[in-house]
Amino acid sequence: MNFTNVQQFYMEAAWSNILKEEFEKPYMKRLQAFLSEELAKEKIIYPPQDLIFNAFCQTPFYKVKVVIIGQDPYHNPGQAHGLSFSVPVGSSFPPSLQNIYKELMEDVHMVTPKHGCLLSWAKQGVLLLNATLTVRAYEPKSHYGYGWEQFTDIVIQKLAKEKQGLVFILWGKAAKEKCEYILKEDKMHHLLLEAAHPSPLSAHAGFFGCKHFSKTNVFLIRLGKDPIDWNIS
């Protein structure tokens, strides 16, 4: 198994067209070689290959209204499925997601969810994007520095320059720093919401009470866009 041209099979057509030049650049070739080498060494990689670009399949470019940026996929079995902060139905709720749900219930009175799959958000135009799209099992940040960050920088840049009135939700220092430079020239056209990361280590330092979900909908409604139904269907 290798990772050559995986975007042709696992990415929505408009995204594939917008990003096709990136897959031909040297940094992406090196990344594909690294991932193939990981597999050759029998390393377990999350998410499964057909879900690496799941965020780009579930939220077409034309539908994007909100971008929530995570760090890297969950590294425990059965959790990562290509959508930041989300887990498949049937998986236990990771601590950060538990805190996201607490804030949702306080902010927009969300009904207590029965699962942790955020697919219904993605379908409404919430791009759930991790800065790094793969990870080695049980080793957080193990695929940092191999090219994914450059790729997702381009994704954010394309969105910021080609669309108007997006909401960028930035939780934690890593998300803020990632977007700070990229959005420098375009942030006047978008809403940037910043807060602490929802991790138990930092949620009480500014995540709880940030009201990012209600603020997002106020902004979208002001622009004449449909608000996000944050309830988990």
C-alpha positions as CSV (number, residue, x, y, z in Angstrom):
1,M,0.0,0.0,0.0
2,N,1.2,3.5,-0.7
3,F,-0.1,7.0,-0.5
4,T,0.4,8.2,-4.1
5,N,-2.4,10.3,-5.4
6,V,-4.8,9.3,-2.6
7,Q,-6.6,12.7,-3.0
8,Q,-8.0,11.5,-6.4
9,F,-10.0,8.9,-4.6
10,Y,-10.8,10.4,-1.2
11,M,-11.4,14.1,-1.7
12,E,-14.5,15.9,-2.9
13,A,-14.1,17.0,-6.5
14,A,-14.0,20.8,-6.0
15,W,-11.4,20.5,-3.2
16,S,-9.3,18.1,-5.3
17,N,-9.3,20.6,-8.1
18,I,-8.4,23.5,-5.9
19,L,-5.6,21.6,-4.2
20,K,-4.3,19.4,-7.1
21,E,-1.1,21.4,-7.6
22,E,-0.2,20.9,-3.9
23,F,0.0,17.1,-4.5
24,E,2.6,17.6,-7.2
25,K,4.9,19.7,-5.0
26,P,8.1,18.2,-3.5
27,Y,7.0,18.6,0.1
28,M,3.9,16.5,-0.6
29,K,5.9,13.9,-2.5
30,R,8.2,13.6,0.6
31,L,5.1,13.3,2.8
32,Q,3.7,10.5,0.7
33,A,7.0,8.7,0.8
34,F,7.2,9.1,4.6
35,L,3.7,7.7,5.0
36,S,4.4,4.8,2.7
37,E,7.6,4.1,4.7
38,E,5.6,4.1,8.0
39,L,3.3,1.4,6.5
40,A,6.3,-0.6,5.2
41,K,7.5,-0.6,8.8
42,E,4.1,-1.9,9.9
43,K,3.3,1.2,11.8
44,I,-0.4,1.7,12.6
45,I,-1.6,5.1,11.2
46,Y,-4.8,6.9,12.1
47,P,-7.2,7.6,10.6
48,P,-7.6,4.8,8.0
49,Q,-6.3,5.8,4.6
50,D,-9.8,6.3,3.1
51,L,-10.7,8.8,5.9
52,I,-7.6,11.0,5.9
53,F,-9.3,13.6,3.7
54,N,-12.8,13.0,5.3
55,A,-13.2,16.6,6.2
56,F,-12.8,17.5,2.5
57,C,-15.4,14.9,1.5
58,Q,-18.0,15.9,4.1
59,T,-17.7,19.6,3.7
60,P,-17.4,20.7,0.0
61,F,-15.5,23.9,-0.6
62,Y,-18.6,25.8,-1.7
63,K,-20.4,24.9,1.6
64,V,-17.7,26.0,4.1
65,K,-19.0,28.6,6.5
66,V,-17.0,27.8,9.7
67,V,-13.5,26.3,10.2
68,I,-12.7,24.6,13.5
69,I,-9.0,23.8,13.7
70,G,-7.6,20.9,15.7
71,Q,-4.0,19.7,16.2
72,D,-3.7,16.1,15.0
73,P,-6.0,13.1,14.9
74,Y,-6.9,11.0,18.0
75,H,-4.2,8.4,18.4
76,N,-6.2,5.7,20.2
77,P,-7.9,2.9,18.3
78,G,-11.4,3.5,16.8
79,Q,-11.4,7.3,17.4
80,A,-9.9,9.2,14.5
81,H,-12.1,9.4,11.4
82,G,-10.7,12.5,9.7
83,L,-12.8,15.2,11.4
84,S,-11.2,17.3,14.1
85,F,-12.5,16.7,17.6
86,S,-15.0,14.1,16.3
87,V,-15.2,10.4,16.9
88,P,-17.3,7.7,15.2
89,V,-20.7,6.7,16.7
90,G,-20.1,4.1,19.4
91,S,-16.7,5.5,20.5
92,S,-16.3,7.0,24.0
93,F,-16.0,10.8,24.3
94,P,-12.4,12.0,24.5
95,P,-11.9,14.6,27.3
96,S,-11.7,17.6,24.9
97,L,-15.0,16.6,23.3
98,Q,-16.6,16.3,26.7
99,N,-15.6,19.9,27.4
100,I,-16.9,21.0,24.0
101,Y,-20.2,19.5,24.8
102,K,-20.3,21.2,28.2
103,E,-19.7,24.6,26.6
104,L,-22.4,23.8,24.0
105,M,-25.0,23.0,26.6
106,E,-24.2,26.2,28.5
107,D,-23.9,28.4,25.5
108,V,-26.7,27.3,23.1
109,H,-28.6,24.8,25.4
110,M,-27.7,21.8,23.3
111,V,-29.6,18.6,24.0
112,T,-27.2,16.1,25.7
113,P,-25.7,14.1,22.8
114,K,-25.7,10.3,22.7
115,H,-22.5,10.1,20.6
116,G,-19.4,12.0,19.6
117,C,-19.7,12.1,15.9
118,L,-19.8,15.7,14.6
119,L,-20.7,14.7,11.0
120,S,-23.9,16.8,11.2
121,W,-21.8,19.9,11.7
122,A,-19.6,19.0,8.7
123,K,-22.7,18.6,6.5
124,Q,-23.8,22.1,7.4
125,G,-20.6,23.7,6.4
126,V,-18.3,23.3,9.4
127,L,-14.9,22.3,8.1
128,L,-13.4,20.1,10.9
129,L,-9.7,20.5,10.0
130,N,-6.7,19.1,11.9
131,A,-3.3,20.8,11.3
132,T,-1.8,17.4,10.8
133,L,-4.0,14.8,9.0
134,T,-2.3,11.6,10.2
135,V,-0.7,10.2,13.4
136,R,1.0,7.1,14.5
137,A,-1.0,4.9,16.9
138,Y,-0.5,5.9,20.6
139,E,2.0,8.7,19.7
140,P,0.5,12.1,19.6
141,K,2.2,14.6,17.3
142,S,4.2,11.8,15.7
143,H,3.5,13.1,12.2
144,Y,4.3,16.7,12.9
145,G,6.9,18.3,10.7
146,Y,6.6,16.0,7.7
147,G,4.5,18.3,5.5
148,W,0.9,18.2,6.6
149,E,1.2,21.6,8.3
150,Q,2.3,23.2,5.0
151,F,-0.7,21.5,3.2
152,T,-3.2,22.7,5.7
153,D,-1.7,26.2,5.7
154,I,-2.6,26.3,2.0
155,V,-6.1,25.1,2.7
156,I,-6.7,27.9,5.2
157,Q,-5.1,30.4,2.8
158,K,-7.3,29.3,-0.1
159,L,-10.4,29.6,2.1
160,A,-9.4,33.0,3.4
161,K,-8.7,34.5,0.0
162,E,-11.4,32.9,-2.1
163,K,-14.4,33.2,0.3
164,Q,-15.9,36.0,2.4
165,G,-17.5,36.0,5.8
166,L,-16.0,32.8,7.2
167,V,-15.8,32.0,11.0
168,F,-12.4,30.6,12.1
169,I,-12.7,29.0,15.5
170,L,-9.2,28.8,17.1
171,W,-8.9,26.9,20.3
172,G,-5.5,26.9,21.9
173,K,-2.1,28.4,21.1
174,A,-1.3,26.0,18.2
175,A,-4.5,26.9,16.3
176,K,-4.0,30.6,16.9
177,E,-0.4,30.6,15.8
178,K,-1.2,28.6,12.7
179,C,-3.7,31.1,11.5
180,E,-2.2,34.3,12.8
181,Y,0.2,34.8,9.8
182,I,-2.0,33.1,7.2
183,L,-5.0,35.3,8.0
184,K,-3.1,38.5,8.5
185,E,-4.1,40.1,5.2
186,D,-7.6,38.6,5.1
187,K,-8.9,38.6,8.6
188,M,-10.9,41.8,8.1
189,H,-13.1,39.7,5.8
190,H,-13.8,37.0,8.4
191,L,-14.5,36.4,12.0
192,L,-11.7,35.0,14.2
193,L,-12.8,33.5,17.5
194,E,-10.0,32.6,19.9
195,A,-10.0,30.8,23.2
196,A,-8.1,28.3,25.3
197,H,-8.0,24.7,24.1
198,P,-10.9,22.5,25.4
199,S,-8.4,20.0,26.9
200,P,-8.9,19.4,30.7
201,L,-5.5,21.0,31.1
202,S,-6.6,24.4,29.8
203,A,-10.4,24.5,29.4
204,H,-10.9,26.5,32.6
205,A,-8.4,29.1,31.4
206,G,-10.8,30.6,28.9
207,F,-12.5,27.9,26.9
208,F,-15.5,27.6,29.2
209,G,-17.7,30.7,28.8
210,C,-16.2,31.6,25.4
211,K,-19.6,31.3,23.7
212,H,-18.1,30.6,20.3
213,F,-21.1,28.7,19.1
214,S,-23.6,31.4,19.7
215,K,-21.2,34.1,18.5
216,T,-20.7,32.1,15.3
217,N,-24.5,32.0,14.6
218,V,-24.9,35.7,15.3
219,F,-22.3,36.5,12.7
220,L,-23.7,34.1,10.1
221,I,-27.2,35.5,10.5
222,R,-25.9,39.0,10.2
223,L,-24.5,38.0,6.8
224,G,-27.7,36.4,5.7
225,K,-26.4,32.9,6.1
226,D,-28.1,29.9,7.8
227,P,-26.9,29.4,11.3
228,I,-25.4,26.2,12.4
229,D,-27.6,23.7,14.3
230,W,-25.1,22.6,16.9
231,N,-27.3,19.8,18.2
232,I,-25.8,16.4,17.5
233,S,-28.3,14.5,15.4
